[in-house]
Amino acid sequence: MISASEIRIGVVIAGDSIIEDVVVNHLVKLAGLAPSNIVIKRVPNETQVVMGVLFFAEYTEVDGVVAIANNASHDWLICMQKALYDLQIQWNMPIEIGGGYGAMAAESVVRMVQLQYDMAGELPVERSTPLSANRKDNIN
């Protein structure tokens, strides 16, 4: 099984109210991630979170993404969740919305990436799909 410290996580933070070092410390301490495998990008506000996640999928080699949108309204979170579900399927990448500093969401993403690697490893070589390399080739 791939360890949490080997998993590459992208973090999209809406707005400027959260300090990046605090996010990294929480993800390292609570989700077991390696600081060097955490990539944080900011978007101007909650309405841009989905695009930030899409940019991670398109332009990076992360295994999963955590979106932190602490100021989003309940209605907006529901809309965002639907869009993020669609991106998960399209890009074959675990994505989760997290509150606070994203540690619980990161734990969920780590577990899903581990499941993905385990299940892909059980397939015959000719049927296995690369998990993060060349994700554009994996678009459904």
Secondary structure as a PSIPRED ss2 file (coil, helix, strand):
# PSIPRED VFORMAT (PSIPRED V4.0)

   1 M C   1.000  0.000  0.000
   2 I C   1.000  0.000  0.000
   3 S C   1.000  0.000  0.000
   4 A H   0.000  1.000  0.000
   5 S H   0.000  1.000  0.000
   6 E H   0.000  1.000  0.000
   7 I C   1.000  0.000  0.000
   8 R C   1.000  0.000  0.000
   9 I E   0.000  0.000  1.000
  10 G E   0.000  0.000  1.000
  11 V E   0.000  0.000  1.000
  12 V E   0.000  0.000  1.000
  13 I E   0.000  0.000  1.000
  14 A E   0.000  0.000  1.000
  15 G C   1.000  0.000  0.000
  16 D C   1.000  0.000  0.000
  17 S C   1.000  0.000  0.000
  18 I C   1.000  0.000  0.000
  19 I C   1.000  0.000  0.000
  20 E H   0.000  1.000  0.000
  21 D H   0.000  1.000  0.000
  22 V H   0.000  1.000  0.000
  23 V H   0.000  1.000  0.000
  24 V H   0.000  1.000  0.000
  25 N H   0.000  1.000  0.000
  26 H H   0.000  1.000  0.000
  27 L H   0.000  1.000  0.000
  28 V H   0.000  1.000  0.000
  29 K H   0.000  1.000  0.000
  30 L H   0.000  1.000  0.000
  31 A H   0.000  1.000  0.000
  32 G C   1.000  0.000  0.000
  33 L C   1.000  0.000  0.000
  34 A C   1.000  0.000  0.000
  35 P H   0.000  1.000  0.000
  36 S H   0.000  1.000  0.000
  37 N H   0.000  1.000  0.000
  38 I E   0.000  0.000  1.000
  39 V E   0.000  0.000  1.000
  40 I E   0.000  0.000  1.000
  41 K E   0.000  0.000  1.000
  42 R E   0.000  0.000  1.000
  43 V E   0.000  0.000  1.000
  44 P C   1.000  0.000  0.000
  45 N C   1.000  0.000  0.000
  46 E H   0.000  1.000  0.000
  47 T H   0.000  1.000  0.000
  48 Q H   0.000  1.000  0.000
  49 V H   0.000  1.000  0.000
  50 V H   0.000  1.000  0.000
  51 M H   0.000  1.000  0.000
  52 G H   0.000  1.000  0.000
  53 V H   0.000  1.000  0.000
  54 L H   0.000  1.000  0.000
  55 F H   0.000  1.000  0.000
  56 F H   0.000  1.000  0.000
  57 A H   0.000  1.000  0.000
  58 E H   0.000  1.000  0.000
  59 Y H   0.000  1.000  0.000
  60 T C   1.000  0.000  0.000
  61 E C   1.000  0.000  0.000
  62 V C   1.000  0.000  0.000
  63 D C   1.000  0.000  0.000
  64 G E   0.000  0.000  1.000
  65 V E   0.000  0.000  1.000
  66 V E   0.000  0.000  1.000
  67 A E   0.000  0.000  1.000
  68 I E   0.000  0.000  1.000
  69 A C   1.000  0.000  0.000
  70 N C   1.000  0.000  0.000
  71 N C   1.000  0.000  0.000
  72 A C   1.000  0.000  0.000
  73 S C   1.000  0.000  0.000
  74 H H   0.000  1.000  0.000
  75 D H   0.000  1.000  0.000
  76 W H   0.000  1.000  0.000
  77 L H   0.000  1.000  0.000
  78 I H   0.000  1.000  0.000
  79 C H   0.000  1.000  0.000
  80 M H   0.000  1.000  0.000
  81 Q H   0.000  1.000  0.000
  82 K H   0.000  1.000  0.000
  83 A H   0.000  1.000  0.000
  84 L H   0.000  1.000  0.000
  85 Y H   0.000  1.000  0.000
  86 D H   0.000  1.000  0.000
  87 L H   0.000  1.000  0.000
  88 Q H   0.000  1.000  0.000
  89 I H   0.000  1.000  0.000
  90 Q H   0.000  1.000  0.000
  91 W H   0.000  1.000  0.000
  92 N C   1.000  0.000  0.000
  93 M C   1.000  0.000  0.000
  94 P C   1.000  0.000  0.000
  95 I E   0.000  0.000  1.000
  96 E E   0.000  0.000  1.000
  97 I E   0.000  0.000  1.000
  98 G E   0.000  0.000  1.000
  99 G C   1.000  0.000  0.000
 100 G C   1.000  0.000  0.000
 101 Y C   1.000  0.000  0.000
 102 G C   1.000  0.000  0.000
 103 A H   0.000  1.000  0.000
 104 M H   0.000  1.000  0.000
 105 A H   0.000  1.000  0.000
 106 A H   0.000  1.000  0.000
 107 E H   0.000  1.000  0.000
 108 S H   0.000  1.000  0.000
 109 V H   0.000  1.000  0.000
 110 V H   0.000  1.000  0.000
 111 R H   0.000  1.000  0.000
 112 M H   0.000  1.000  0.000
 113 V H   0.000  1.000  0.000
 114 Q H   0.000  1.000  0.000
 115 L H   0.000  1.000  0.000
 116 Q H   0.000  1.000  0.000
 117 Y H   0.000  1.000  0.000
 118 D H   0.000  1.000  0.000
 119 M H   0.000  1.000  0.000
 120 A H   0.000  1.000  0.000
 121 G H   0.000  1.000  0.000
 122 E C   1.000  0.000  0.000
 123 L C   1.000  0.000  0.000
 124 P C   1.000  0.000  0.000
 125 V H   0.000  1.000  0.000
 126 E H   0.000  1.000  0.000
 127 R H   0.000  1.000  0.000
 128 S C   1.000  0.000  0.000
 129 T C   1.000  0.000  0.000
 130 P C   1.000  0.000  0.000
 131 L C   1.000  0.000  0.000
 132 S C   1.000  0.000  0.000
 133 A C   1.000  0.000  0.000
 134 N C   1.000  0.000  0.000
 135 R H   0.000  1.000  0.000
 136 K H   0.000  1.000  0.000
 137 D H   0.000  1.000  0.000
 138 N H   0.000  1.000  0.000
 139 I C   1.000  0.000  0.000
 140 N C   1.000  0.000  0.000
